[in-house]
Amino acid sequence: MKIIFAGTPEFARVALERLHAAGFDIALVMTQPDRPAGRGMKLQPSPVKQFALDHGLLVAQPQSLRLDGKYPADAAAGRAAIEAAGAEAMVVAAYGLILPQWVLDTLAQGPRGLGCFNIHASLLPRWRGAAPIHRAIEAGDRETGVTIMQMDAGLDTGDMLLREPCAIEADDTTGRLHDRLATLGGRLMVEALELAACGGLHPVRQPEAGVTYAHKIDKAEAAIDWAQPAAALARRIRAFNPFPGAATALAGDAVKVWMAHAEASGHASDAVPGLVLAAAADGIRVQTGDGVLVLTELQRAGGKRLPAGDFLRGFPLAAGQVFDTSPAHKAAP
């Protein structure tokens, strides 16, 4: 089967690698334009582009696919590349561009036109949108998964083709869960295309009930508001690991918190949120709006991520000190 693949980050690269290994004829790879990254802010190819180049696959990087948008020349070139590919299907995974109707129509044309398939990292209709892994952990969900969806013009509203759950473990970060879901997504996409080739897919409409939206993560959300409950903060810290990282400050020094867990509090509930109750190698205990949060992995500005004991050797803390409680402070190492 000849396909087009559209994706950008590591989640998509894993799927592309799986499709390539399965022997699909990948006629075209579409990905976001190179972006500046690293200390020198040099232009860097996306993980998907790097894989494509390493394996001799044709790459297109339009800034937009909207023919009436800001980049009509890019869109026209993208259209020409898609039409020239002569593909039977397009696989989309975290591409970063909205597919206009002409793309959906082009891939649905012809006797073997199977349309556009999407690999979505949630059990739809829960967590439609840009950040399903982050939001599932933040919300305290015990389960998520991957849905292979037939794309339509809506935001993750298309018919479901395959769907497989994945448990969210108590200590899962977005990074850990991402890796498991990326592997699951690649496997399911191979299975879906194999079924599509023999007419074995059976689309199911998404139910009206249970729709939630995983809004894009904003860096401003990283600031820790110590007035929130310890359990909620522990989930958010795991959800924001590795991006954007949960941030706080102490006496003007920026600190990121990478791992933490809630602990039943024996301290008075009227203690000041952000108050350091104890600082030891096994964790820094901080009063929150409800309960105690134990910080176990931290990072100071310009430093490395460290276990609490190692962190305290370079950043001494004592009971009675208070972390910044403002949810609007800027504290990003």
PENOR-V631273 format. One record per backbone hydrogen bond with DSSP energy under -1.0 kcal/mol. NH is the residue of the N-H (numbers start at 1). CO is the residue of the C=O. E is the energy in kcal/mol with one decimal. If there is no record, write none. Layout:
BEGIN
NH/CO/E + NH/CO/E
END
This chain:
BEGIN
3/25/-2.9 + 4/89/-2.1 + 5/28/-2.6 + 6/91/-3.1 + 7/30/-2.3 + 13/9/-2.0 + 14/10/-2.2 + 15/11/-1.1 + 16/12/-2.6 + 17/13/-2.7 + 18/14/-1.9 + 19/15/-2.5 + 20/16/-2.6 + 21/17/-2.4 + 22/18/-1.6 + 23/20/-1.3 + 24/19/-1.8 + 25/1/-2.1 + 26/24/-1.1 + 27/3/-2.0 + 27/25/-1.1 + 29/58/-2.6 + 30/5/-3.4 + 31/60/-1.9 + 35/44/-1.8 + 37/42/-2.0 + 41/38/-1.0 + 42/37/-1.1 + 44/35/-2.8 + 48/8/-1.7 + 50/46/-2.6 + 51/47/-2.0 + 52/48/-2.5 + 53/49/-2.8 + 54/50/-2.3 + 55/51/-1.2 + 56/53/-1.2 + 57/52/-2.9 + 60/29/-2.5 + 69/66/-1.7 + 75/71/-2.3 + 76/72/-2.4 + 77/73/-2.2 + 78/74/-2.6 + 79/75/-2.5 + 80/76/-2.4 + 81/77/-2.2 + 82/78/-2.3 + 83/79/-2.7 + 84/80/-2.3 + 85/81/-1.4 + 88/2/-2.8 + 90/115/-2.0 + 91/4/-3.0 + 92/117/-3.2 + 93/6/-2.5 + 103/100/-1.2 + 104/100/-1.3 + 105/101/-2.7 + 106/102/-2.4 + 107/103/-2.2 + 113/110/-1.4 + 114/88/-3.4 + 115/107/-2.2 + 117/90/-3.4 + 118/149/-2.7 + 119/92/-2.4 + 120/147/-2.6 + 122/120/-1.7 + 124/122/-1.2 + 126/123/-1.7 + 128/212/-2.7 + 131/214/-2.0 + 135/131/-2.2 + 136/132/-1.7 + 137/133/-1.8 + 138/134/-2.7 + 139/135/-2.1 + 140/137/-1.2 + 141/136/-2.2 + 144/166/-2.9 + 146/164/-2.1 + 147/120/-2.7 + 148/162/-2.9 + 149/118/-2.4 + 150/159/-3.0 + 151/116/-3.0 + 156/154/-1.1 + 160/204/-3.3 + 161/148/-3.4 + 162/148/-1.4 + 164/146/-2.3 + 166/144/-2.8 + 168/142/-2.6 + 172/169/-1.7 + 174/238/-2.0 + 175/241/-1.9 + 177/173/-2.5 + 178/174/-2.7 + 179/175/-1.6 + 180/176/-1.5 + 181/177/-2.5 + 182/178/-2.6 + 183/179/-1.8 + 184/180/-2.2 + 185/181/-3.0 + 186/182/-2.1 + 187/183/-1.9 + 188/184/-2.6 + 189/185/-2.1 + 190/186/-1.8 + 191/187/-2.0 + 192/188/-2.6 + 193/189/-2.3 + 194/190/-2.1 + 195/191/-2.2 + 196/192/-2.7 + 197/193/-1.9 + 199/196/-1.3 + 200/195/-3.4 + 204/160/-2.2 + 212/125/-1.5 + 214/128/-4.3 + 215/213/-1.1 + 221/218/-2.1 + 222/219/-1.8 + 224/247/-3.1 + 228/225/-2.3 + 230/290/-2.4 + 233/229/-2.2 + 234/230/-2.4 + 235/231/-1.8 + 236/232/-2.2 + 237/233/-2.6 + 238/234/-1.8 + 239/235/-2.5 + 240/236/-2.1 + 241/238/-1.2 + 245/240/-2.2 + 247/222/-2.6 + 248/255/-3.0 + 250/253/-2.1 + 253/250/-2.2 + 255/248/-2.5 + 256/299/-3.0 + 257/246/-3.0 + 258/297/-2.7 + 259/297/-1.4 + 261/294/-1.8 + 263/292/-2.9 + 271/268/-1.7 + 274/287/-3.3 + 275/272/-2.0 + 276/321/-3.5 + 277/285/-3.2 + 278/285/-1.2 + 280/283/-1.7 + 283/280/-1.7 + 284/295/-2.2 + 285/278/-2.4 + 286/293/-2.7 + 287/275/-2.7 + 288/291/-2.3 + 289/226/-1.2 + 289/228/-1.5 + 292/263/-1.7 + 293/286/-2.9 + 294/261/-3.1 + 295/284/-2.8 + 296/259/-2.2 + 297/259/-1.5 + 298/306/-2.5 + 299/256/-2.0 + 301/254/-1.3 + 303/300/-2.5 + 306/298/-3.2 + 308/296/-1.8 + 309/281/-1.1 + 311/307/-2.7 + 312/308/-2.4 + 315/311/-1.2 + 320/276/-2.7 + 321/318/-1.9 + 323/274/-2.9 + 324/249/-3.2 + 329/326/-1.2
END
